Amino acid sequence: MVYLDQAATSFPKLEEVKQAVMRAFDVAGNANRSSNMDSSRLIFETRRNIAQFFGLSDFHRVILNGGNTESLNTCIKGILKEKDHVITTYAEHNSVLRPLYELEEKGIITLTICAPYLEDIKKHIQKNTRMVIMTHSSNVTGEIFDVDLIGQYCKECGVLFMVDAAQSAGHIPVSMENIDVLCFSGHKGLLGIAGIGGFCVKDMEVKPLISGGTGIDSFNPQMPKAYPEHLEAGTQNIVGIAALNAGIQYVQSHQKEIVEKECFLLQKLYEGLSGYVEFYSSLENSTPIVAINIPGKDSAYVSDLLNYKYGIVTRCGAHCAPLMHKHLKTEERGIVRLSISFQNTIEDIDFVVRAIQEISNDY
């Protein structure tokens, strides 16, 4: 099997991650609830590493949960208030769009959707604009958006800036210098396993999405005011946290090599496919995603053929990003997404190129 669906989840899992998972099964106790401190120490270390990785000064403001979708829902519903105006973009995943549509339908917020560029966002800032929410990198095309520049502008306007870093974290450096809320997925570029993620939030109030036990302040009828417990009800996913911790430490130690190899493989993929496919992505300013179609062929047909004839795993269809496909005019046809990582090899790329060339020529 040649795995080119790294944007969905990283594979294969690193040996360091596998070992961390196995060690986690031997960790005794429940964090904040047991006299044994092993699990609490693991969570403490993971928070500290995440804060350092993203440039957040207070590691208590690192919230760990079930994944990026939970993070986005928590922050969107926990920060926005009645009569707030929100700006988002056509590049967003449904995990951003659907919570916003829900609040808009209930009459809580007004919503503007525009292009993911500063000049377009500037046009739509209003007196009651509370937040700009956008992805750092498109999960369809891989295009990287200038969140640093947009964040600077939001800061000047007194507008909160939330970034979905699901597709960028681990592939390119991500800094919270001009970001107020950063949501991340643990199982993609950060190399952990499914079911873990979180967000980093600067000094602002976020209402909990879920209420329950925290191990502290048990007689308080409300969730504790202290962070991170304020936003972390229930038993933590120790195995997932261990995997994330191992993955993020690996990325911290190898970021330069990761970027260099992914750029090299991406260039080879573009060179090999040029003249055989329609590109919806660009080699420049991109995470390691190539969005293509073969002229005259449906994306599902091509993706199935790659899988069943050649053993190449890709992703086709709409990628949970409907507005991006409307922008690209691919609503009916979809797109074949080839997403790579440093774990792929040049042999993988050569094999994929030959397969797509054959499909383009023969079918």
VMD Tcl script that draws the C-alpha trace (Angstrom):
set ca {
  {0.00 0.00 0.00}
  {1.10 3.55 -0.81}
  {-0.58 5.94 1.62}
  {-1.29 9.42 0.26}
  {-4.05 10.47 2.66}
  {-1.82 12.08 5.30}
  {-4.11 15.14 5.50}
  {-6.82 12.87 6.92}
  {-4.58 11.14 9.45}
  {-0.86 10.41 9.62}
  {0.25 6.89 8.74}
  {2.14 4.79 9.58}
  {2.48 5.81 13.20}
  {6.04 6.46 14.34}
  {7.76 3.90 16.50}
  {8.18 6.63 19.14}
  {4.41 7.16 19.16}
  {3.67 3.43 19.37}
  {6.07 3.06 22.30}
  {4.47 6.03 24.08}
  {1.04 4.46 23.65}
  {2.22 1.15 25.10}
  {3.86 2.90 28.07}
  {0.63 4.79 28.69}
  {-1.17 1.51 29.32}
  {1.10 1.07 32.32}
  {0.39 4.54 33.72}
  {-1.60 4.15 36.92}
  {-4.42 6.38 38.06}
  {-6.72 9.06 36.73}
  {-5.31 12.57 36.38}
  {-6.37 14.91 39.24}
  {-8.30 12.06 40.85}
  {-5.71 9.55 42.07}
  {-2.98 9.58 44.68}
  {-0.73 8.21 41.95}
  {0.62 11.16 39.94}
  {1.88 9.38 36.80}
  {-1.00 10.41 34.55}
  {-1.01 13.97 35.90}
  {2.69 14.31 35.17}
  {2.17 13.10 31.60}
  {-0.57 15.66 31.00}
  {1.53 18.42 32.58}
  {4.47 17.59 30.30}
  {2.24 17.47 27.22}
  {0.68 20.86 27.97}
  {4.10 22.39 28.48}
  {5.39 20.97 25.19}
  {2.34 22.17 23.26}
  {2.59 25.68 24.73}
  {6.26 25.83 23.78}
  {5.57 24.49 20.29}
  {2.96 27.14 19.50}
  {4.53 30.01 21.45}
  {1.88 30.31 24.16}
  {3.25 31.80 27.37}
  {0.83 30.13 29.83}
  {0.62 26.34 29.48}
  {-2.47 26.27 31.71}
  {-4.24 27.75 28.68}
  {-3.62 24.59 26.66}
  {-6.87 22.62 26.62}
  {-6.82 18.93 25.70}
  {-9.92 17.19 24.36}
  {-11.23 14.71 21.79}
  {-10.07 16.59 18.69}
  {-10.18 19.68 16.54}
  {-13.93 19.58 15.92}
  {-14.59 19.65 19.66}
  {-12.11 22.51 20.02}
  {-13.75 24.62 17.33}
  {-17.24 24.01 18.71}
  {-16.10 24.84 22.25}
  {-14.48 28.11 21.23}
  {-17.11 29.24 18.75}
  {-20.01 28.56 21.11}
  {-18.12 29.48 24.25}
  {-16.79 32.89 23.18}
  {-19.37 34.38 20.81}
  {-22.31 36.27 22.28}
  {-25.61 37.69 21.12}
  {-25.36 40.36 18.39}
  {-21.72 39.52 17.60}
  {-20.64 39.74 13.99}
  {-18.27 37.04 12.75}
  {-16.15 36.81 9.62}
  {-15.06 33.50 8.18}
  {-13.93 32.31 4.74}
  {-14.86 30.00 1.90}
  {-11.79 27.87 2.67}
  {-13.25 26.49 5.91}
  {-13.99 22.94 6.95}
  {-17.51 22.10 8.11}
  {-16.22 21.93 11.69}
  {-16.00 25.73 11.46}
  {-18.95 26.40 9.16}
  {-21.62 24.28 10.82}
  {-21.26 25.71 14.36}
  {-21.36 29.20 12.85}
  {-24.43 28.39 10.76}
  {-26.09 27.04 13.90}
  {-25.49 30.27 15.82}
  {-26.60 32.32 12.81}
  {-29.82 30.29 12.45}
  {-30.61 30.86 16.13}
  {-30.18 34.61 15.61}
  {-27.24 34.84 18.01}
  {-24.67 36.08 15.50}
  {-24.50 37.63 12.07}
  {-22.07 35.96 9.69}
  {-20.00 37.13 6.74}
  {-18.15 34.70 4.49}
  {-15.42 36.07 2.27}
  {-12.09 35.17 0.66}
  {-9.26 34.12 3.03}
  {-7.09 37.15 2.31}
  {-6.47 40.33 4.27}
  {-7.76 42.71 1.59}
  {-11.10 40.87 1.53}
  {-11.42 40.58 5.30}
  {-10.76 44.32 5.66}
  {-13.83 45.08 3.54}
  {-16.14 43.29 5.94}
  {-15.03 44.50 9.37}
  {-17.96 46.13 11.20}
  {-18.34 47.96 14.49}
  {-19.71 44.81 16.13}
  {-17.27 42.36 14.54}
  {-16.18 40.18 17.45}
  {-14.08 37.56 15.74}
  {-12.41 36.46 12.53}
  {-12.23 32.66 12.23}
  {-10.20 30.98 9.51}
  {-8.05 28.05 8.56}
  {-4.27 28.35 8.38}
  {-4.13 26.01 5.40}
  {-6.83 24.61 3.11}
  {-7.53 20.93 3.60}
  {-8.50 20.75 -0.09}
  {-5.69 22.57 -1.89}
  {-3.01 22.97 0.80}
  {-2.81 26.74 0.24}
  {-1.29 28.52 3.24}
  {-2.98 31.75 4.29}
  {-1.18 34.66 5.92}
  {-2.60 34.34 9.42}
  {0.22 36.41 10.88}
  {-0.67 39.44 8.77}
  {-4.41 38.97 9.27}
  {-3.84 38.50 13.00}
  {-1.91 41.78 13.20}
  {-4.79 43.58 11.51}
  {-7.36 42.00 13.84}
  {-5.31 43.09 16.83}
  {-5.27 46.68 15.53}
  {-9.06 46.55 15.14}
  {-9.68 44.97 18.55}
  {-11.13 41.88 16.91}
  {-10.45 38.37 18.22}
  {-8.65 36.04 15.81}
  {-9.22 32.27 15.84}
  {-7.18 29.92 13.64}
  {-7.87 26.32 12.64}
  {-4.40 24.77 12.42}
  {-5.54 21.20 11.72}
  {-3.71 21.08 8.38}
  {-0.70 23.25 9.16}
  {0.53 22.17 12.61}
  {3.46 19.83 12.17}
  {4.01 20.63 8.49}
  {5.00 24.28 8.87}
  {5.91 26.46 11.87}
  {2.87 27.92 13.67}
  {3.14 30.83 16.10}
  {0.44 32.31 18.32}
  {2.07 35.74 18.39}
  {-0.90 37.29 16.54}
  {-3.48 34.58 17.24}
  {-5.93 34.63 20.16}
  {-7.26 31.08 19.81}
  {-5.53 28.25 17.99}
  {-7.27 24.89 17.49}
  {-5.28 21.81 16.51}
  {-5.70 18.17 15.64}
  {-3.43 15.60 17.27}
  {-3.54 12.83 14.66}
  {-2.46 14.63 11.48}
  {0.81 16.57 11.20}
  {1.41 16.25 14.94}
  {1.66 12.47 14.43}
  {-0.53 11.30 17.33}
  {-3.51 8.96 17.19}
  {-7.19 9.62 16.52}
  {-9.32 10.96 19.35}
  {-6.95 13.62 20.68}
  {-6.57 17.32 19.98}
  {-7.09 20.62 21.69}
  {-6.73 24.36 21.58}
  {-4.59 27.15 22.96}
  {-6.42 30.23 24.18}
  {-5.03 33.50 25.45}
  {-6.47 35.40 28.41}
  {-10.20 35.45 27.68}
  {-13.30 33.74 29.02}
  {-14.58 30.63 27.25}
  {-17.80 29.00 28.41}
  {-17.53 25.22 28.75}
  {-19.18 23.13 26.07}
  {-19.35 20.14 28.44}
  {-19.79 20.19 32.22}
  {-18.86 17.50 34.72}
  {-16.20 16.27 37.07}
  {-12.74 17.81 37.05}
  {-11.15 16.36 40.17}
  {-11.02 19.77 41.86}
  {-13.53 22.19 43.43}
  {-16.10 19.41 43.61}
  {-18.63 21.30 45.80}
  {-18.88 24.12 43.28}
  {-22.14 23.73 41.28}
  {-20.39 25.38 38.33}
  {-17.28 24.37 36.46}
  {-14.11 25.62 38.22}
  {-12.89 29.04 37.16}
  {-9.29 27.85 36.97}
  {-7.85 26.79 33.61}
  {-7.49 24.20 32.18}
  {-10.06 22.46 34.42}
  {-12.68 25.07 33.45}
  {-12.83 23.47 29.98}
  {-11.86 19.86 30.68}
  {-14.73 17.86 32.17}
  {-14.41 14.10 32.51}
  {-11.61 11.57 32.36}
  {-8.76 12.46 30.04}
  {-7.62 10.28 27.13}
  {-4.25 9.31 28.61}
  {-3.27 7.06 25.72}
  {-4.11 9.77 23.16}
  {-2.26 12.41 25.18}
  {0.81 10.16 25.37}
  {0.73 9.71 21.60}
  {0.35 13.47 21.03}
  {3.20 14.23 23.41}
  {5.52 11.81 21.60}
  {4.44 13.15 18.20}
  {4.91 16.80 19.07}
  {8.33 16.13 20.58}
  {9.36 14.38 17.37}
  {8.16 17.30 15.25}
  {9.95 19.81 17.52}
  {13.21 17.90 17.06}
  {12.87 17.31 13.31}
  {10.87 20.30 11.96}
  {13.58 21.40 9.52}
  {14.03 17.92 8.06}
  {10.26 17.41 7.85}
  {9.76 20.64 5.89}
  {12.67 19.92 3.54}
  {11.58 16.39 2.70}
  {7.94 17.27 2.22}
  {8.89 20.14 -0.10}
  {11.14 17.79 -2.11}
  {8.44 15.12 -2.47}
  {5.81 17.73 -3.31}
  {7.95 19.13 -6.12}
  {8.56 15.66 -7.56}
  {4.83 14.94 -7.51}
  {4.02 18.14 -9.38}
  {6.76 17.53 -11.93}
  {5.58 13.98 -12.63}
  {1.90 14.85 -12.96}
  {2.33 17.96 -15.08}
  {0.58 17.51 -18.42}
  {-1.53 14.58 -17.19}
  {-3.91 16.21 -14.70}
  {-5.78 19.39 -13.89}
  {-4.27 21.04 -10.82}
  {-6.38 22.89 -8.26}
  {-3.39 23.53 -6.01}
  {0.02 25.13 -6.39}
  {3.57 24.10 -5.55}
  {4.18 27.50 -4.02}
  {2.91 28.48 -0.57}
  {1.39 25.10 0.24}
  {1.36 22.31 2.76}
  {2.08 18.87 1.19}
  {-1.25 18.52 -0.62}
  {-1.81 18.16 -4.36}
  {-5.42 18.60 -5.53}
  {-6.08 17.13 -8.97}
  {-8.55 15.72 -11.45}
  {-7.93 13.72 -14.59}
  {-9.74 15.39 -17.51}
  {-13.11 13.82 -18.21}
  {-13.10 11.56 -15.15}
  {-14.98 11.77 -11.87}
  {-12.84 12.05 -8.74}
  {-14.47 9.02 -7.10}
  {-13.74 6.87 -10.14}
  {-10.07 7.89 -10.17}
  {-9.65 7.47 -6.41}
  {-11.28 4.02 -6.48}
  {-9.10 2.94 -9.39}
  {-5.96 4.12 -7.60}
  {-7.01 2.15 -4.53}
  {-8.22 -1.13 -6.02}
  {-5.87 -1.48 -8.98}
  {-2.70 0.14 -7.62}
  {-3.06 0.05 -3.84}
  {-2.75 3.83 -3.54}
  {-4.83 5.46 -0.78}
  {-6.13 8.97 -1.58}
  {-9.23 11.00 -0.78}
  {-11.87 12.10 -3.26}
  {-15.09 14.09 -3.11}
  {-15.82 17.28 -1.20}
  {-13.46 16.86 1.80}
  {-16.03 18.42 4.19}
  {-15.22 21.82 2.64}
  {-18.27 22.70 0.50}
  {-17.55 26.40 -0.02}
  {-14.04 25.72 -1.31}
  {-15.48 23.36 -3.90}
  {-18.05 25.96 -4.91}
  {-15.18 28.43 -5.29}
  {-13.25 25.94 -7.43}
  {-16.43 24.91 -9.33}
  {-15.94 21.26 -8.44}
  {-19.20 20.65 -6.52}
  {-20.38 17.92 -8.90}
  {-17.09 16.28 -9.75}
  {-15.14 16.58 -6.54}
  {-11.35 16.51 -6.36}
  {-8.74 13.80 -5.88}
  {-6.52 14.86 -3.00}
  {-3.00 13.48 -2.78}
  {-1.55 14.36 0.62}
  {1.97 13.33 1.57}
  {4.28 13.53 4.54}
  {7.95 13.09 5.36}
  {7.19 9.40 5.92}
  {6.53 8.92 2.22}
  {9.42 8.02 -0.05}
  {10.55 9.00 -3.53}
  {9.62 5.47 -4.57}
  {6.05 6.17 -3.40}
  {5.93 9.31 -5.50}
  {7.35 7.61 -8.61}
  {4.79 4.80 -8.30}
  {1.89 7.22 -7.90}
  {3.03 9.29 -10.86}
  {3.22 6.21 -13.11}
  {-0.23 5.06 -11.96}
  {-1.89 8.40 -12.67}
  {-0.13 8.67 -16.01}
  {-1.49 5.24 -16.94}
  {-5.02 6.18 -15.87}
  {-4.79 9.42 -17.81}
  {-3.60 7.65 -20.94}
  {-5.60 4.42 -20.85}
  {-9.04 5.11 -19.43}
}
mol new
graphics top color blue
foreach p $ca { graphics top sphere $p radius 0.5 }
foreach p [lrange $ca 0 end-1] q [lrange $ca 1 end] { graphics top cylinder $p $q radius 0.2 }
display resetview
